[in-house]
């Protein structure tokens, strides 16, 4: 299990999100942003439409570097 904040994943708050895999974290972050930060969700959707892999390329190394707990 790893924990990262919304901010560490490109969001705007310090809420801690937990997941056991990168795919699970993507889903958790997506749900968190949609529910809590609709303006950020729109920006992320726009970025995804322009370059579907951009966010993952930037954030996955941070996930890989985060400690297991």
BELVENPE-V155487 format. One record per backbone hydrogen bond with DSSP energy under -0.5 kcal/mol. CO is the residue of the C=O (numbers start at 1). NH is the residue of the N-H. E is the energy in kcal/mol with one decimal. If there is no record, write none. Layout:
CO:NH:E
CO:NH:E
//
This chain:
1:69:-2.6
2:19:-2.0
4:17:-3.5
5:9:-1.1
6:9:-0.7
6:11:-3.0
7:10:-2.0
13:7:-2.0
15:6:-1.9
17:4:-2.5
19:2:-2.7
21:25:-2.2
22:26:-2.5
23:27:-1.9
24:28:-2.6
25:29:-3.2
26:30:-2.5
27:31:-2.4
28:32:-2.5
29:33:-2.8
30:34:-2.4
31:35:-2.2
32:36:-2.6
33:37:-2.5
37:41:-2.4
38:42:-1.8
39:43:-1.7
40:44:-2.9
41:45:-2.4
42:46:-2.3
43:47:-2.6
44:48:-2.6
45:49:-2.4
46:50:-1.9
47:51:-2.9
51:54:-1.8
53:57:-2.5
54:58:-1.9
55:59:-2.8
56:60:-2.7
59:63:-2.0
60:64:-2.9
61:65:-1.8
62:66:-1.1
63:66:-0.7
//
